[in-house]
Amino acid sequence: MISRLELAEIIGKKTLNIEASDELKTAIAAFLIDENISDELDSLMRDVQAYRATQGYVEATIVSAHLLTDVVRQDVRDMLKQEFPDAKHLSLNEVIDESVVGGIRIEMSGEELDLTVKAKLNTFKRLTAARKD
């Protein structure tokens, strides 16, 4: 039996030419359905994205309440280039989530940077509650 990480590496190698996250999910889902192991999609997707990142294909999902401006999109791209200077390709996927009051959340395989208003308020609440104790 092949491990999930070994499977992720095999799929990662075969899908390095796919740039769009949705296309990648479709390719992985098709494979999992063929192999009758479709309940592994989410965890396998994370593993494949982690493998692809080691090969220079960095993928990030930007979650916000509204469409991103070109300035914000470029700021995120610049930040990712600084964080991953050896990246051959940066792929940004945008998701609109109306529950995000303001700001953005950047999601990557195994990482998340939450710059939303809600996260900042929660941090503020934690800090002020700690001072009262």
C-alpha atoms as an extended CHARMM CRD file, in Angstrom:
* protein
*
       133  EXT
         1         1  MET       CA              0.0000000000        0.0000000000        0.0000000000  PROA      1               0.0000000000
         2         2  ILE       CA              1.3540000000        3.4000000000       -0.9960000000  PROA      2               0.0000000000
         3         3  SER       CA              1.3660000000        6.1680000000        1.6440000000  PROA      3               0.0000000000
         4         4  ARG       CA             -0.5610000000        9.4140000000        1.1600000000  PROA      4               0.0000000000
         5         5  LEU       CA              2.6920000000       11.3990000000        1.0330000000  PROA      5               0.0000000000
         6         6  GLU       CA              4.1110000000        9.1090000000       -1.6550000000  PROA      6               0.0000000000
         7         7  LEU       CA              0.8650000000        9.4390000000       -3.5840000000  PROA      7               0.0000000000
         8         8  ALA       CA              1.0040000000       13.2260000000       -3.1980000000  PROA      8               0.0000000000
         9         9  GLU       CA              4.5300000000       13.2710000000       -4.6160000000  PROA      9               0.0000000000
        10        10  ILE       CA              3.5020000000       11.1630000000       -7.6230000000  PROA      10              0.0000000000
        11        11  ILE       CA              0.4700000000       13.3650000000       -8.2980000000  PROA      11              0.0000000000
        12        12  GLY       CA              2.5310000000       16.4990000000       -7.6630000000  PROA      12              0.0000000000
        13        13  LYS       CA              5.1000000000       15.4690000000      -10.2830000000  PROA      13              0.0000000000
        14        14  LYS       CA              2.4110000000       14.7130000000      -12.8470000000  PROA      14              0.0000000000
        15        15  THR       CA              0.5480000000       17.9880000000      -12.2540000000  PROA      15              0.0000000000
        16        16  LEU       CA              3.3550000000       20.5620000000      -12.2030000000  PROA      16              0.0000000000
        17        17  ASN       CA              2.0450000000       21.8460000000      -15.5360000000  PROA      17              0.0000000000
        18        18  ILE       CA             -1.3450000000       22.7150000000      -13.9820000000  PROA      18              0.0000000000
        19        19  GLU       CA             -1.4370000000       26.2900000000      -12.6970000000  PROA      19              0.0000000000
        20        20  ALA       CA             -5.0270000000       26.8260000000      -11.5840000000  PROA      20              0.0000000000
        21        21  SER       CA             -6.0420000000       25.3950000000       -8.2310000000  PROA      21              0.0000000000
        22        22  ASP       CA             -9.4690000000       24.3720000000       -9.5520000000  PROA      22              0.0000000000
        23        23  GLU       CA             -7.8530000000       22.3970000000      -12.3830000000  PROA      23              0.0000000000
        24        24  LEU       CA             -5.5420000000       20.7300000000       -9.8920000000  PROA      24              0.0000000000
        25        25  LYS       CA             -8.4700000000       19.7530000000       -7.6560000000  PROA      25              0.0000000000
        26        26  THR       CA            -10.3070000000       18.3340000000      -10.6520000000  PROA      26              0.0000000000
        27        27  ALA       CA             -7.2910000000       16.2570000000      -11.7190000000  PROA      27              0.0000000000
        28        28  ILE       CA             -6.7750000000       14.9310000000       -8.1920000000  PROA      28              0.0000000000
        29        29  ALA       CA            -10.4850000000       14.2340000000       -7.7070000000  PROA      29              0.0000000000
        30        30  ALA       CA            -10.6220000000       12.3020000000      -10.9840000000  PROA      30              0.0000000000
        31        31  PHE       CA             -7.6850000000       10.1650000000       -9.8670000000  PROA      31              0.0000000000
        32        32  LEU       CA             -9.2430000000        9.5240000000       -6.4480000000  PROA      32              0.0000000000
        33        33  ILE       CA            -12.5690000000        8.5430000000       -7.9770000000  PROA      33              0.0000000000
        34        34  ASP       CA            -10.7940000000        6.1440000000      -10.3290000000  PROA      34              0.0000000000
        35        35  GLU       CA             -8.9960000000        4.6190000000       -7.3370000000  PROA      35              0.0000000000
        36        36  ASN       CA            -12.1800000000        4.6500000000       -5.1850000000  PROA      36              0.0000000000
        37        37  ILE       CA            -10.5250000000        6.7310000000       -2.4470000000  PROA      37              0.0000000000
        38        38  SER       CA            -12.3340000000       10.0540000000       -2.9140000000  PROA      38              0.0000000000
        39        39  ASP       CA            -12.6730000000       10.7030000000        0.8410000000  PROA      39              0.0000000000
        40        40  GLU       CA             -8.9600000000       11.6230000000        0.8670000000  PROA      40              0.0000000000
        41        41  LEU       CA             -9.3100000000       14.7010000000       -1.3960000000  PROA      41              0.0000000000
        42        42  ASP       CA             -8.7410000000       17.4900000000        1.1540000000  PROA      42              0.0000000000
        43        43  SER       CA             -5.7340000000       15.9430000000        2.8700000000  PROA      43              0.0000000000
        44        44  LEU       CA             -4.2230000000       14.7910000000       -0.4060000000  PROA      44              0.0000000000
        45        45  MET       CA             -4.7360000000       18.2480000000       -1.9410000000  PROA      45              0.0000000000
        46        46  ARG       CA             -2.7590000000       19.8140000000        0.9290000000  PROA      46              0.0000000000
        47        47  ASP       CA              0.0160000000       17.2470000000        0.5010000000  PROA      47              0.0000000000
        48        48  VAL       CA              0.1800000000       17.8010000000       -3.2690000000  PROA      48              0.0000000000
        49        49  GLN       CA              0.3330000000       21.5680000000       -2.7940000000  PROA      49              0.0000000000
        50        50  ALA       CA              3.1130000000       21.1560000000       -0.2080000000  PROA      50              0.0000000000
        51        51  TYR       CA              5.0710000000       18.9750000000       -2.6630000000  PROA      51              0.0000000000
        52        52  ARG       CA              4.5300000000       21.4470000000       -5.4960000000  PROA      52              0.0000000000
        53        53  ALA       CA              5.8060000000       24.2570000000       -3.2340000000  PROA      53              0.0000000000
        54        54  THR       CA              9.0720000000       22.3420000000       -2.7630000000  PROA      54              0.0000000000
        55        55  GLN       CA              9.3450000000       22.2900000000       -6.5560000000  PROA      55              0.0000000000
        56        56  GLY       CA              8.8360000000       26.0640000000       -6.8210000000  PROA      56              0.0000000000
        57        57  TYR       CA              5.0840000000       26.1320000000       -7.5130000000  PROA      57              0.0000000000
        58        58  VAL       CA              3.6030000000       28.2270000000       -4.7070000000  PROA      58              0.0000000000
        59        59  GLU       CA             -0.1730000000       28.4180000000       -4.4980000000  PROA      59              0.0000000000
        60        60  ALA       CA             -2.1590000000       30.7060000000       -2.2190000000  PROA      60              0.0000000000
        61        61  THR       CA             -5.8490000000       31.3550000000       -1.7630000000  PROA      61              0.0000000000
        62        62  ILE       CA             -6.8040000000       34.9010000000       -0.8330000000  PROA      62              0.0000000000
        63        63  VAL       CA            -10.1170000000       35.1340000000        0.9880000000  PROA      63              0.0000000000
        64        64  SER       CA            -11.8550000000       38.5160000000        1.2030000000  PROA      64              0.0000000000
        65        65  ALA       CA            -15.3300000000       40.0100000000        1.3480000000  PROA      65              0.0000000000
        66        66  HSD       CA            -14.9170000000       41.8070000000       -1.9810000000  PROA      66              0.0000000000
        67        67  LEU       CA            -12.9640000000       41.5340000000       -5.1970000000  PROA      67              0.0000000000
        68        68  LEU       CA             -9.3190000000       42.4220000000       -4.6580000000  PROA      68              0.0000000000
        69        69  THR       CA             -7.8900000000       45.5760000000       -6.1210000000  PROA      69              0.0000000000
        70        70  ASP       CA             -4.8390000000       45.3040000000       -8.3510000000  PROA      70              0.0000000000
        71        71  VAL       CA             -2.8040000000       47.0010000000       -5.5980000000  PROA      71              0.0000000000
        72        72  VAL       CA             -3.7740000000       44.4210000000       -2.9530000000  PROA      72              0.0000000000
        73        73  ARG       CA             -3.2070000000       41.5610000000       -5.3800000000  PROA      73              0.0000000000
        74        74  GLN       CA              0.2690000000       42.8990000000       -6.1940000000  PROA      74              0.0000000000
        75        75  ASP       CA              1.0520000000       43.4240000000       -2.4820000000  PROA      75              0.0000000000
        76        76  VAL       CA              0.1960000000       39.7770000000       -1.7710000000  PROA      76              0.0000000000
        77        77  ARG       CA              2.2620000000       38.6360000000       -4.7580000000  PROA      77              0.0000000000
        78        78  ASP       CA              5.2380000000       40.7410000000       -3.5590000000  PROA      78              0.0000000000
        79        79  MET       CA              4.9320000000       39.3440000000       -0.0410000000  PROA      79              0.0000000000
        80        80  LEU       CA              4.8950000000       35.7730000000       -1.3540000000  PROA      80              0.0000000000
        81        81  LYS       CA              7.9210000000       36.4680000000       -3.5520000000  PROA      81              0.0000000000
        82        82  GLN       CA              9.7990000000       37.6640000000       -0.4640000000  PROA      82              0.0000000000
        83        83  GLU       CA              8.7310000000       34.6100000000        1.5260000000  PROA      83              0.0000000000
        84        84  PHE       CA              9.4870000000       32.1840000000       -1.3360000000  PROA      84              0.0000000000
        85        85  PRO       CA             12.3350000000       33.7900000000       -3.3300000000  PROA      85              0.0000000000
        86        86  ASP       CA             13.0700000000       30.5580000000       -5.2350000000  PROA      86              0.0000000000
        87        87  ALA       CA              9.4890000000       30.1520000000       -6.4670000000  PROA      87              0.0000000000
        88        88  LYS       CA              9.2700000000       29.4870000000      -10.1920000000  PROA      88              0.0000000000
        89        89  HSD       CA              5.5540000000       30.1800000000      -10.2790000000  PROA      89              0.0000000000
        90        90  LEU       CA              3.1000000000       31.9480000000       -7.9410000000  PROA      90              0.0000000000
        91        91  SER       CA             -0.5710000000       31.1250000000       -8.2770000000  PROA      91              0.0000000000
        92        92  LEU       CA             -3.1430000000       33.3200000000       -6.5350000000  PROA      92              0.0000000000
        93        93  ASN       CA             -6.6930000000       32.0490000000       -6.1930000000  PROA      93              0.0000000000
        94        94  GLU       CA             -9.3020000000       34.4990000000       -4.9810000000  PROA      94              0.0000000000
        95        95  VAL       CA            -12.3510000000       33.5260000000       -2.9280000000  PROA      95              0.0000000000
        96        96  ILE       CA            -15.1460000000       35.8650000000       -1.9390000000  PROA      96              0.0000000000
        97        97  ASP       CA            -16.4750000000       35.1560000000        1.5650000000  PROA      97              0.0000000000
        98        98  GLU       CA            -19.0980000000       37.6430000000        2.7250000000  PROA      98              0.0000000000
        99        99  SER       CA            -18.5070000000       36.6500000000        6.3490000000  PROA      99              0.0000000000
       100       100  VAL       CA            -15.1390000000       38.4160000000        6.1440000000  PROA      100             0.0000000000
       101       101  VAL       CA            -15.9510000000       41.8940000000        7.4050000000  PROA      101             0.0000000000
       102       102  GLY       CA            -12.7370000000       43.4940000000        6.1940000000  PROA      102             0.0000000000
       103       103  GLY       CA             -9.1660000000       42.6090000000        5.3710000000  PROA      103             0.0000000000
       104       104  ILE       CA             -7.9370000000       39.3950000000        3.8170000000  PROA      104             0.0000000000
       105       105  ARG       CA             -6.9150000000       35.8720000000        4.7930000000  PROA      105             0.0000000000
       106       106  ILE       CA             -4.1330000000       34.1470000000        2.8670000000  PROA      106             0.0000000000
       107       107  GLU       CA             -4.3370000000       30.3540000000        2.9240000000  PROA      107             0.0000000000
       108       108  MET       CA             -1.5930000000       28.0170000000        1.7840000000  PROA      108             0.0000000000
       109       109  SER       CA             -0.8130000000       24.3690000000        2.3250000000  PROA      109             0.0000000000
       110       110  GLY       CA             -0.3230000000       24.0850000000        6.0740000000  PROA      110             0.0000000000
       111       111  GLU       CA             -0.1670000000       27.8600000000        6.6010000000  PROA      111             0.0000000000
       112       112  GLU       CA             -2.5740000000       30.7240000000        7.0670000000  PROA      112             0.0000000000
       113       113  LEU       CA             -2.0440000000       34.4360000000        7.4900000000  PROA      113             0.0000000000
       114       114  ASP       CA             -5.2000000000       36.0250000000        8.8680000000  PROA      114             0.0000000000
       115       115  LEU       CA             -5.2590000000       39.7880000000        8.2890000000  PROA      115             0.0000000000
       116       116  THR       CA             -9.0020000000       40.1370000000        8.6870000000  PROA      116             0.0000000000
       117       117  VAL       CA            -10.6840000000       42.6770000000       10.9520000000  PROA      117             0.0000000000
       118       118  LYS       CA            -12.1790000000       39.8020000000       12.9630000000  PROA      118             0.0000000000
       119       119  ALA       CA             -8.7290000000       38.3270000000       13.6680000000  PROA      119             0.0000000000
       120       120  LYS       CA             -7.3820000000       41.7080000000       14.7360000000  PROA      120             0.0000000000
       121       121  LEU       CA            -10.3640000000       42.2650000000       17.0640000000  PROA      121             0.0000000000
       122       122  ASN       CA             -9.9080000000       38.8110000000       18.5800000000  PROA      122             0.0000000000
       123       123  THR       CA             -6.2220000000       39.5640000000       19.2070000000  PROA      123             0.0000000000
       124       124  PHE       CA             -7.1810000000       42.8680000000       20.8170000000  PROA      124             0.0000000000
       125       125  LYS       CA             -9.7520000000       41.1110000000       23.0440000000  PROA      125             0.0000000000
       126       126  ARG       CA             -7.1690000000       38.5190000000       24.1140000000  PROA      126             0.0000000000
       127       127  LEU       CA             -4.5770000000       41.1760000000       24.9070000000  PROA      127             0.0000000000
       128       128  THR       CA             -6.9700000000       43.3550000000       26.9090000000  PROA      128             0.0000000000
       129       129  ALA       CA             -8.3680000000       40.3390000000       28.7910000000  PROA      129             0.0000000000
       130       130  ALA       CA             -4.8220000000       39.2620000000       29.7040000000  PROA      130             0.0000000000
       131       131  ARG       CA             -4.0990000000       42.7400000000       31.1330000000  PROA      131             0.0000000000
       132       132  LYS       CA             -7.1470000000       42.5680000000       33.4090000000  PROA      132             0.0000000000
       133       133  ASP       CA             -5.9110000000       39.3280000000       34.9780000000  PROA      133             0.0000000000
